[in-house]
């Protein structure tokens, strides 16, 4: 899909005669637009950038101010008098054209040390047009990327102890060429004594300045850097490394069992997909609560953050560590095999997200068995996560009007902003609901083949067969259906269209039932929900229909649920329960007592008003679980068993 070219409206006046209410004629001037499309921004072609290799030098030493200063030397072919440079907008894995161009400042271009005037395109504001003087052989771009200093300004990527350097945030590239055909040579100067990890090849270090081998701009953007003062590295086998950065050295003390589970993850993933989709791979992991959170896939690496005490208290953080299986799976699904609409030749062309229920949904599905098979998560934790998703979508009001496939537009529509009534608006459901669709597909195959076939066979056939290939092969809906039918003949096109493309589809819990389990509710939270509430939050989606922070602030309300009907909304605060100061335990006790006729009277603060709200509910505490419904091993049990 080609982005709209810069357009200008050539307006000429026109006059229209209209009638006023009194019947008199009135004159109303109306412009008439003559739309002309210019070639202000050239479309990309699959040819090398003729100028030669672009040299990129980044000064990343200004920790106090969070600044990255870039000097980018762009050679140009003889006779070049015009140059358009682009800031990367549509980035792989982001699913939306929302790059942080607002943080790119101090923009200045020089030729032979003299300033060159530049103009931002009036329509495509990520494009910069330059008129070059005669005889210019290279243009030097001087850029300052002012990274966020606090979370309200965006994701923090530089702290006094570590950084996450992303070249696309602080560089420009010449328009008119596939980004894989633009040669670059990167250099970065880091704070004194810091270690550096990235998937870039050919690292050479001189003091605190690091240079890498020449590469292409696509690989550069796909190769972020983690750097920091405290760092440890573990070999994982399969040409993979775990690169961990932390605020202080004690947080790097991982046990043999913990690292063993990550090694087992690599084993299980390679067994599942039948090959390794890289020549080398780096898990970039920051253990931090000051660097902004991230989980982002790349061909030969991934960016990940977890709490500082992840190794120190693995049990408390266990529910979070499936981030690593998820991002690793993307090396096959999303990077090597990519939906046709998600592949673009440069970072200007808009991406089309229709198949994110495969790209993200099936990846979310695979991180469940990989977490269990490797031992990174217990079987009980994985079952709890499935139960939570199943219960959410079994009762989510928004499913009545919004299809799963329409939620693939949410990265652009919702932009991951908070929503007043998320359960009715819906969000990026292609992750977890998509995973449940794939669970049903897997359990259907297992049931109809008596366990001889499964989605594991799909993984090998669809993603395997090209060991070490870290290029891209695209796929579409028909490719997915054809491969499923090769594994097990079924009307897969109808199966997927009914569950993905239709609003009001049945709750996606059939896979649990085909897998030999059932969805039930108990008065105690499952291990996954228990972990979510470990810091004091109270999740009552399936009883009072709301979620509370540790202080009693209402962070979410279920559309048409108990709290909704009582007039409680997000942003309110529960101050007291039955006349006593709020605590999670007091509210839980009141909910339990209401089963026997007790009251639930909540003092609610909203803005400057306090209101006593009687809540009509006697159903008790309810948290979802999935329980075995058959004797012996069920399909879900076998699905979660190790393969090595």
Buried (B, 14 or more C-beta within 10 A) or exposed (E): EEBEBBBBEEEEEEEEEEEEEEEEEEEEEEEEEEEEEEEBBBBBEEEEBEBBBBBBBBBBBBBEEBBBBBBBBBBBEEEBEEBBBBBBBBBBBBBBBBBBEEBBEEBEBBBEEEEBEBEBBEBBEBBBBBEBEEEBBBBBBBBBBBBBBEEEBBBBBBBEBBBBBBBBBBBBBBBBBBBBBBBBBBBBBBBEEBBBBBBBBEEEEEEBBBBBEBBBBBBBBBBBBBBBBBBBEBEBEBBBBBBBBBBEEEBBEBEEEBBBBBBBBBBBBBBBBBBBBBBBBBBBBBBBEBBBBBBBBBBBBBBBBBBBBBBBEBEBBBBBBBBBBBBBBBBBBBBBBBBEBBBBBBBBBBBBBBBBBBBBBBBBBBBBBBBBBBBBBBBBBBBBBBBBBBBBBBBBBBBEEBBBBBBBBBBBEBEEEEBEBBBBBBBBBBBBBBBBBBBBBBBBBBBBEEEEBBBBBBBBBBBBEBEEBBEBBEBBBEBBBBBBEEBBEBEBBEBBBEBBBEEEBEBBBBBBBBBBBBBBBBEEBBBBBBBBBEEEBBBBBBBBBBBBBEEBBBBBBBBEBBBBEBEBBBBBBBBBBBEEEBBBEBBBBBBBBBEEEBEBBBBBBBEEEEEEBEBEBEEBBBBBBBEBBEEEEBBBBBBBEEEE
